[in-house]
């Protein structure tokens, strides 16, 4: 099942559980949950948790795709930065650490 479909299913189930929860309110003494209300609360918490997991998975897949797509460019930029640092160190050593070129 594709992630968008699964996300839609979870959102619809959350809406259904919210409607059921609203209908069940006021039928018990305050602070006392019936078995049905407790089951509904646990079910809603599980749906919310599952929704979060799928959102995290979708984000991770998006990051992975970006890394695969742009990984080569990032690697090239990193290599260029490393070369610039090496060139700078070489220039500093040729200048003799005090910024003055040695007499030739």
Secondary structure by P-SEA (a helix, b strand, c coil): ccaaaaaaaaaaaaaaaaaaaaaaccccccccccaaaaaaaaaaaaaaaaaaaaaaaaaaaaaaaaaaaaaaaaaaaaaaaaaaaaaaaaaaaaaccccccccc
